[in-house]
Each structure stands twice: as structure tokens, then as C-alpha cells.
């Protein structure tokens, strides 16, 4: 019996790649008569499953395979987001059908958003330990089922509950895509995939014209929004079955078992370990949300920033439909200004990636997560600037393109900040990336749910100009948050109990 250890690179920080962890592998050989048999490797250290040097690690797959997986899952993200964006276009029809108030009808939207925030708190940790693919398939299957319930509700209560569950199950796209990017891309190459994910989130904006189109067509009606979801969801279920698992621990363990090796580090099926997993799944996201300064601050930022996107979704009707006398379809299409802005930002991402690689090279090859915010120092200023431009030009005699430019400016800043934050979180929490993303997103969706209702009151009680201007004054604080993490992020990380590889001791797997 002999011990073999992979070489370990010494780094001054805990934010080096997971492959830097020491990996212990016991190799047993017998006498010459056993040479005709396959050698028996006994893997005893869980760090082996996270080693990027392993030939089966998803990061070592062909580039085309990794990007194909990424594009499929980003398309899935567009699919699940368009429902919440589309509902604003059919809300009045649902209100008339059930004879309820605007606030009650909007509960369908807010509960969908709230479910989208709560879902990742459980689906994120679940995918971190049991794999991405099973979580994808089961949750999207339930998403399709409850879209049937949304299409054929007996009353508005059933529809509200069904919307909450579709948000809960559909949130797997947000959790698994963002949290799974580190599975298949190194931190040097994760910028473009994360930017594509953010672009896909903006792509959900096509839901607004889709909702308007089916609702205004006498041959269809609002129910067809959900019928379309059912059809497209069935297509994605087939694709998910064809896409491989990407969680490194799962992929590498299957490879080793197929090679005839014994893996002692795999969790044993014991009652105590089942409860340990359940505890991890149900508490890790909430623990991070309430104890990690990085998650708390970023969550508060996105509480406002993501809420503003739904505030603008409500604003397009009084601004473009009433003030500028546009048709319902034309007003819906103005929301796609954000999609155009995100597309332009996606083209900029290679420059940000180059800045990040240079910062890493200048730090002796050690990742500097704060470098993710370098470009954001400039872009984030567009957030309040765009909101003020929208607020004070959203009425004639200003041309309707002027407030759209303001919307695009805020969208560029918001999308770049969001992409930077997601990359920052996956750099800071590589061992529990999906859990970190989940903890970050819950306040975001709570904010969006609140803003969906607050916007109704504000646009009813205030002029459009001052409703938006009020939010613009609040947005002045956004740049200060980004600047704070750029300059003081390292000090915050050092005091964290879960950043870097420190979180490995909390994973419910024996090593």
C-alpha cells in the first residue's frame, strides 16, 4: 500500500482553484500474478471530485460541448422568465375574467416572482450535492404541470397558487445555470458564459409582446400564454434528458466507478446522512443570506435593482400607451430596449474578461474577485442617470425615443452590475456556488414582488414623472455599493466563514 498525493500549489489566499486542494489516492497492487487484472484505486478524499486536473472534469470537455450545454440552458432561462414578463400584458384580461381588482390580479405576478425567489433556496443546495440534471428535469416537469393549472383555473385562488408553484419550479433555471457555470468554465473563461446568462434573463422580455399578441388575438386569448408554455416545456424536457450532468463530483465519480475504482469518499446511504443532506438543503441558502456580509449587501442591492425592472414593466403602459398614444403591442415592444442594451453589453464582455485575466496575472496567478467590478465602476453610474432621463422626458414634447434611451442606460448598468456580481459570487464561493446564487436572488425576487404592487399605487397616486423620479433618487446609492466592494471586498472575504474552499467542511459528504 502506498500513498500518492497530487502536487499542491501554495497560495497566500484561499481563493485559488479547487484543484489546489490536496488529493489523496490509495493504490493497492498485488504480486505479479495480479498484473493481468485491472488495478484497484481507492479514492478516499472528496477533493478529488473537485480537481480540475482530472481528465473527466467537465471543464476539460471539448469547448463546443460546453457551449452547447450553456446555450440550451440559457434558452431554458428565457423560457421560464417570459411568463412573469408576459403576465403584465394579460393581467387586465384575467382581472375582467374573474371580476377582481387590479391588486388581486397582480397577485399572480407577485406570487410567481416570490416563488422564483424561494425556489433557489432549496434547489440550489440540492443541485450542489445531488447534481444539476435531476433538479432540472423534475422541476421543469412540475413547471409544465402547473402551467396546465394556470391555463384552466376554476378560480383566481387556484391561479395564484399555481403561479407561485410555477415560479418555485421554474427558478431552477436561474439557480442551476448561474451556479453551474463554474462546473464547465474556469474563472478565466466564465465571463462570457455568465454574460450570456444575463443576456438570456433579458431575453425573457419577449414575454411582454407574446402576452399582448395572444391576449389581443380573438382566436387565442390569455390562456394561450400557458398553452405555449406547456408545448415549449415538453420540448425542453426532451433536451434536458439529452444534456449530460455537469456537477464535477457526480461526473468524476461516475467516471471512476466505470473504470472499476472504489470510491470511499462517496456518501453512504445512512439515515443520519439523509438528515444531514436535508439540513444542508433547507438551511445553507438561508444561512448565507443572514450571515455572509457579501450575500447580505448584494442581496439588498438586487432587492432594489431587480424590483426596478418590474417597476419599468408597469411604467411602459402609462408612458407609452397613455402619454405617447402607442398601441398595446408597440408599448410592449418598448420593454425590449433592455434586451438590446444587454446584447450590446454582451459584446463588451471580452474586454472585461481581459481586464480580469490581467489582474490575476498581476497577482501571481491568484484570483482577485474584486477585479470583476473594474468596468462596473463606470457602467454603474448609468443606473441613476438613465432613470433620471426616463423620469423627466417621459411626456411629450420629448420624442418617445428619449425615455427609451434612459431605459436602455439603466438596463446596461443593471445588467453589467448583475453579471459582475454573479461572477464575483461564484469566485468567492466556488464550493457552494449554486447556494450562493440562491441566497443572493431571494431578496431580489422579494423586491420584484413588492415593486409589482407598489408600482400600481405609485402610478395611480403620482404623476408618471415623479413616480419614476422617486425611484431615481433612491438609485443614487447603487454606485456606492459597487465602489465599496471594489475597494473593500478583500477585507470582507477574509472574515467570511464560507468563501473559498472553507465551505467544504459544511458539505454533507464524508471524506
C-alpha positions in Angstrom: 0.0 0.0 0.0 1.4 3.4 -0.9 0.1 7.0 -0.7 0.1 9.2 -3.7 -0.6 12.9 -3.5 -1.2 15.3 -6.4 1.1 18.3 -6.3 -0.3 21.2 -4.3 0.5 24.8 -5.3 1.0 27.1 -2.4 -1.0 30.3 -2.5 -1.4 33.1 0.0 -5.2 33.1 -0.2 -8.0 30.6 -0.1 -9.4 31.7 -3.4 -7.1 29.6 -5.5 -8.6 26.9 -7.7 -10.2 23.9 -6.0 -7.7 21.7 -7.8 -5.1 23.2 -5.4 -6.6 21.0 -2.6 -4.6 18.0 -1.6 -6.0 14.9 -3.1 -5.2 11.5 -1.5 -5.5 8.3 -3.5 -4.6 4.9 -2.2 -3.4 2.5 -4.7 -3.1 -1.2 -4.0 -1.2 -3.7 -6.1 -0.6 -7.4 -5.5 2.2 -9.7 -6.8 2.9 -10.3 -10.4 0.0 -12.8 -10.7 -2.4 -9.8 -10.4 -1.0 -7.8 -13.2 -3.5 -9.2 -15.7 -6.3 -7.7 -13.6 -7.4 -4.0 -13.5 -5.7 -2.1 -10.8 -7.9 -1.2 -7.8 -7.8 2.5 -6.9 -9.5 3.5 -3.7 -10.3 7.2 -3.7 -10.6 8.5 -0.1 -10.6 12.3 -0.4 -13.6 14.2 -1.7 -11.2 16.9 -3.1 -10.5 14.5 -6.0 -14.0 15.2 -7.2 -13.3 18.9 -7.4 -9.9 18.7 -9.1 -9.8 20.4 -12.4 -6.8 18.3 -13.3 -8.9 15.2 -13.5 -9.5 14.1 -17.2 -13.2 13.6 -16.6 -13.8 17.1 -15.1 -16.4 19.0 -17.1 -14.0 21.9 -17.6 -11.9 19.5 -19.7 -14.7 18.7 -22.1 -14.5 20.0 -25.7 -15.3 23.7 -26.0 -18.2 23.0 -28.4 -19.8 20.6 -25.9 -19.6 23.1 -23.0 -21.0 25.9 -25.1 -23.8 23.8 -26.5 -24.9 23.0 -22.9 -24.6 26.6 -22.0 -26.8 27.7 -24.9 -29.5 25.1 -24.1 -29.7 26.2 -20.5 -29.8 29.9 -21.4 -32.6 29.2 -23.8 -34.4 27.5 -20.8 -33.8 30.6 -18.8 -35.5 32.7 -21.4 -38.4 30.3 -21.4 -39.2 30.4 -17.7 -38.7 34.2 -17.4 -41.1 35.2 -20.2 -44.1 34.1 -18.1 -43.6 36.8 -15.5 -42.9 39.4 -18.2 -45.9 38.3 -20.2 -48.3 38.4 -17.4 -48.4 42.2 -17.2 -49.9 42.1 -20.7 -52.7 39.7 -19.8 -53.4 41.0 -16.3 -56.3 43.1 -17.3 -58.0 40.2 -19.1 -57.5 37.9 -16.1 -58.9 40.7 -13.9 -62.0 41.0 -16.1 -62.5 37.2 -16.4 -62.5 36.7 -12.6 -64.1 40.1 -11.7 -61.3 41.0 -9.3 -59.3 44.2 -8.6 -56.0 45.1 -10.2 -54.1 44.3 -7.0 -55.7 40.8 -6.8 -55.0 40.1 -10.4 -51.4 41.2 -9.9 -51.0 38.6 -7.1 -50.5 36.1 -10.0 -47.4 38.0 -11.0 -46.1 38.7 -7.5 -46.6 35.1 -6.3 -44.8 33.9 -9.4 -41.9 36.2 -8.6 -41.9 35.2 -4.9 -41.8 31.5 -5.8 -38.9 32.3 -8.2 -37.0 33.7 -5.1 -37.8 30.9 -2.7 -37.1 28.0 -5.1 -33.4 28.5 -5.4 -33.0 28.4 -1.6 -33.7 24.7 -1.8 -33.0 23.8 -5.5 -29.6 25.5 -5.3 -28.2 23.4 -2.4 -29.9 20.3 -3.7 -28.1 20.7 -7.1 -24.8 21.3 -5.3 -24.9 17.8 -3.7 -27.2 15.7 -5.9 -26.4 17.0 -9.4 -27.8 19.6 -11.7 -29.6 17.3 -14.2 -32.1 15.6 -11.8 -33.1 19.0 -10.4 -33.5 20.5 -13.9 -35.8 17.7 -15.1 -38.0 17.2 -12.1 -38.6 21.0 -11.6 -39.3 21.7 -15.2 -41.7 18.7 -15.3 -43.6 20.3 -12.4 -43.4 23.7 -14.1 -45.2 22.3 -17.1 -47.9 20.5 -15.0 -48.7 23.7 -13.1 -48.9 25.7 -16.3 -51.8 23.5 -17.2 -53.4 24.6 -13.9 -52.8 28.2 -14.8 -54.4 27.7 -18.2 -57.5 26.0 -16.8 -58.2 27.6 -13.3 -61.5 27.2 -11.6 -61.0 30.4 -9.6 -58.4 33.1 -9.1 -57.1 31.4 -5.9 -56.1 28.3 -7.9 -54.4 30.5 -10.4 -52.4 32.4 -7.8 -51.3 29.2 -6.1 -50.3 27.7 -9.4 -48.4 30.8 -10.4 -46.4 30.5 -7.1 -45.5 26.9 -7.8 -44.5 27.7 -11.4 -42.2 30.4 -10.0 -40.8 27.9 -7.5 -40.1 25.2 -10.0 -39.1 27.4 -12.9 -36.4 29.1 -10.7 -34.2 26.1 -11.3 -33.0 27.7 -14.5 -31.7 30.7 -12.6 -30.1 28.6 -9.8 -28.6 25.9 -11.9 -27.4 28.0 -14.9 -25.6 30.6 -12.9 -24.4 28.2 -10.2 -23.4 25.6 -12.8 -21.2 27.9 -15.0 -18.2 27.2 -12.7 -18.8 23.5 -13.4 -17.7 23.8 -17.0 -15.8 27.0 -17.3 -12.8 28.2 -15.3 -12.8 31.6 -13.6 -10.7 32.9 -16.5 -13.3 31.9 -19.0 -16.5 32.3 -17.1 -17.1 36.0 -18.0 -18.7 35.3 -21.5 -20.9 32.4 -20.3 -22.1 34.5 -17.3 -22.8 37.4 -19.7 -24.7 35.1 -21.9 -26.8 34.0 -18.9 -27.6 37.7 -18.1 -28.5 38.3 -21.7 -30.8 35.3 -21.5 -32.5 36.8 -18.5 -33.1 39.9 -20.5 -34.3 37.7 -23.4 -37.3 36.9 -21.2 -38.5 40.4 -22.1 -40.0 38.9 -25.2 -42.8 37.7 -22.9 -44.4 41.2 -23.0 -45.1 41.2 -26.7 -46.0 37.4 -26.6 -48.6 38.1 -23.9 -50.0 41.1 -25.8 -50.1 39.1 -29.0 -52.1 36.1 -27.7 -54.3 38.3 -25.5 -55.3 40.7 -28.3 -55.9 37.9 -30.8 -59.6 36.8 -30.7 -58.6 33.3 -31.9 -56.4 32.8 -28.8 -56.8 34.8 -25.6 -54.8 34.9 -22.4 -55.0 31.1 -21.8 -52.7 30.6 -24.8 -49.8 32.1 -22.9 -49.8 28.9 -20.8 -50.6 26.6 -23.6 -47.4 27.9 -25.3 -45.5 27.3 -22.1 -46.8 23.7 -22.0 -45.7 23.0 -25.6 -42.2 24.6 -25.2 -41.7 22.9 -21.8 -42.2 19.5 -23.3 -39.5 20.3 -25.8 -37.1 21.3 -23.1 -37.8 18.2 -21.1 -36.5 16.1 -24.0 -33.4 18.3 -24.3 -32.7 18.0 -20.6 -32.6 14.2 -21.0 -30.0 14.5 -23.7 -27.8 17.0 -21.9 -25.1 15.5 -19.6 -24.7 16.1 -15.9 -22.2 18.9 -15.2 -21.6 18.7 -11.4 -17.9 17.7 -11.2 -18.4 15.5 -8.2 -21.0 13.4 -10.0 -19.3 13.4 -13.3 -15.9 12.3 -11.9 -17.4 9.7 -9.5 -19.3 8.0 -12.4 -16.1 8.0 -14.4 -14.1 6.4 -11.6 -16.8 3.8 -11.0 -16.9 3.0 -14.7 -13.2 2.4 -14.6 -13.6 -0.1 -11.8 -12.3 2.0 -9.0 -13.6 2.1 -5.5 -14.7 5.5 -4.1 -14.8 5.5 -0.4 -15.4 9.3 -0.4 -18.9 8.8 -1.8 -21.7 9.3 0.8 -23.0 6.1 2.2 -26.8 5.7 2.4 -27.4 6.1 6.1 -30.3 7.7 7.9 -28.0 10.1 9.6 -26.6 11.3 6.3 -30.0 11.6 4.8 -30.9 14.0 7.6 -27.6 15.8 7.1 -28.4 16.4 3.5 -31.8 17.6 4.3 -30.4 20.0 6.8 -27.9 21.3 4.2 -30.6 21.7 1.6 -33.0 23.5 3.8 -30.6 25.8 5.7 -27.5 26.6 3.7 -29.1 29.2 1.5 -30.8 31.0 4.4 -27.6 30.7 6.5 -25.7 32.5 3.8 -28.4 35.1 3.3 -28.3 36.1 7.0 -24.6 35.6 8.0 -22.5 36.3 4.9 -21.8 40.1 4.6 -21.2 39.7 0.8 -24.6 38.0 0.3 -26.5 40.4 2.6 -25.2 43.5 0.8 -25.5 42.1 -2.7 -29.0 40.9 -1.9 -30.1 44.3 -0.7 -28.7 45.8 -3.9 -30.6 43.4 -6.1 -33.7 43.8 -3.9 -33.9 47.3 -5.4 -32.3 46.7 -8.8 -34.4 43.7 -9.8 -37.5 45.3 -8.4 -36.9 48.3 -10.7 -37.2 46.0 -13.8 -40.8 45.2 -12.8 -41.4 48.9 -11.9 -40.4 49.8 -15.5 -42.6 46.9 -16.8 -45.5 48.7 -15.1 -44.3 52.1 -16.3 -44.4 51.3 -20.1 -48.2 51.4 -20.1 -48.8 54.9 -18.6 -45.8 56.3 -20.5 -46.1 54.8 -24.0 -49.7 53.7 -24.2 -51.3 56.8 -22.5 -48.7 59.6 -22.9 -47.5 58.7 -26.3 -50.7 57.0 -27.6 -49.0 53.9 -28.8 -50.9 50.6 -29.4 -50.6 47.9 -26.8 -48.2 45.9 -29.0 -46.0 48.9 -29.7 -45.9 49.8 -26.0 -45.0 46.1 -25.1 -42.1 46.2 -27.5 -40.5 49.2 -25.9 -39.6 46.9 -23.0 -37.2 45.2 -25.4 -34.9 48.2 -25.1 -33.4 46.3 -22.2 -32.8 43.3 -24.4 -30.9 45.5 -26.9 -28.9 47.0 -24.1 -27.9 43.6 -22.7 -26.9 42.5 -26.2 -24.5 45.5 -26.5 -23.1 44.7 -23.1 -22.5 41.0 -24.1 -20.3 42.3 -26.9 -18.3 44.2 -24.4 -17.7 41.2 -22.1 -14.4 40.1 -23.8 -12.8 43.4 -22.7 -13.9 42.8 -19.1 -12.6 39.3 -19.3 -9.2 40.6 -20.5 -9.1 43.0 -17.5 -9.9 40.2 -15.1 -7.1 37.9 -16.6 -4.6 40.8 -16.3 -5.5 41.3 -12.7 -5.0 37.6 -12.0 -1.6 37.6 -13.8 -0.5 40.6 -11.8 -1.4 38.8 -8.6 0.8 35.8 -9.3 -2.0 33.8 -10.8 -4.3 34.1 -7.8 -7.9 35.0 -8.5 -8.9 38.6 -7.5 -12.7 38.5 -7.3 -12.9 42.3 -6.9 -11.5 42.7 -10.4 -14.9 41.7 -11.7 -16.1 45.2 -10.8 -13.4 47.1 -12.7 -15.7 48.1 -15.6 -18.7 48.4 -13.3 -17.0 51.5 -11.7 -18.0 53.3 -14.9 -21.1 51.5 -16.0 -22.9 51.7 -12.7 -23.1 55.5 -13.0 -25.5 54.9 -15.9 -28.1 53.4 -13.5 -29.3 56.7 -11.8 -28.5 58.7 -14.9 -30.8 56.6 -17.1 -33.6 56.7 -14.5 -33.5 60.5 -14.2 -33.5 60.8 -18.0 -36.6 58.5 -18.2 -38.4 60.3 -15.5 -38.0 63.8 -16.9 -38.6 63.0 -20.6 -41.5 60.5 -20.4 -44.0 63.0 -21.7 -44.4 65.0 -24.9 -42.9 67.2 -26.3 -39.9 64.9 -25.8 -39.7 62.3 -28.5 -40.6 58.7 -27.3 -37.1 57.5 -28.1 -35.6 59.7 -25.3 -37.2 57.8 -22.4 -36.3 54.6 -24.2 -32.7 55.7 -24.2 -32.9 56.3 -20.5 -34.4 52.8 -20.0 -31.5 51.3 -22.0 -28.9 53.2 -20.0 -30.3 51.9 -16.7 -30.5 48.4 -18.3 -26.9 48.5 -19.3 -25.8 49.4 -15.8 -28.1 46.9 -14.2 -27.1 44.0 -16.4 -23.4 44.7 -16.1 -23.6 45.0 -12.3 -25.6 41.8 -12.2 -23.1 39.9 -14.4 -20.2 41.2 -12.3 -21.9 40.2 -9.0 -22.7 36.7 -10.3 -19.1 36.2 -11.4 -18.0 37.6 -8.1 -20.2 35.3 -6.1 -19.0 32.2 -8.0 -15.4 33.3 -7.5 -15.9 33.8 -3.8 -18.0 30.6 -3.1 -16.7 28.0 -5.6 -17.7 25.1 -3.4 -21.3 26.1 -3.0 -21.8 28.4 -6.0 -25.5 27.5 -6.6 -26.3 28.0 -2.9 -24.6 31.4 -3.0 -26.6 32.4 -6.1 -29.8 31.2 -4.5 -29.1 33.3 -1.3 -28.4 36.3 -3.4 -31.5 36.0 -5.5 -34.2 35.6 -2.8 -34.1 39.3 -1.8 -34.2 40.2 -5.5 -37.4 38.4 -6.1 -39.0 39.7 -2.9 -38.2 43.2 -4.1 -39.7 42.4 -7.5 -42.9 41.1 -5.9 -43.2 44.2 -3.7 -42.5 46.6 -6.6 -45.1 44.9 -8.7 -47.8 46.1 -6.2 -46.1 49.3 -5.2 -45.9 50.4 -8.9 -49.7 50.2 -9.2 -50.2 52.5 -6.2 -47.4 54.9 -7.3 -48.7 55.3 -10.9 -52.2 55.7 -9.5 -51.4 58.4 -6.9 -48.5 60.2 -8.5 -47.6 61.5 -11.9 -45.5 59.2 -14.1 -42.6 61.7 -13.9 -42.4 61.9 -10.1 -43.1 58.2 -9.6 -40.0 57.3 -11.7 -38.1 60.2 -10.2 -38.7 58.9 -6.7 -37.0 55.7 -7.7 -34.2 57.5 -9.5 -33.3 59.4 -6.3 -33.0 56.0 -4.4 -30.8 54.6 -7.2 -28.1 57.2 -6.4 -27.0 54.7 -3.7 -26.3 52.0 -6.3 -22.8 53.2 -7.4 -21.7 53.4 -3.8 -22.4 49.7 -3.2 -20.3 48.7 -6.3 -17.4 51.0 -5.3 -17.5 49.6 -1.7 -16.9 46.1 -2.9 -14.3 47.0 -5.4 -12.2 48.8 -2.7 -13.0 46.8 0.4 -14.2 43.4 -0.9 -11.0 41.6 0.1 -11.3 42.6 3.8 -14.9 41.3 3.8 -13.9 38.0 2.2 -11.2 37.3 4.8 -13.8 37.5 7.6 -16.2 35.1 5.9 -16.7 31.5 7.1 -17.8 30.2 3.7 -15.7 31.8 1.0 -13.0 30.0 -1.0 -12.6 26.4 0.0 -13.6 27.0 3.6 -17.1 25.8 2.8 -16.0 22.2 2.0 -16.3 21.2 5.7 -20.0 22.0 5.5 -20.8 19.8 2.6 -22.8 16.7 3.7 -20.4 14.2 2.2 -17.8 12.2 4.1 -14.2 12.5 3.1 
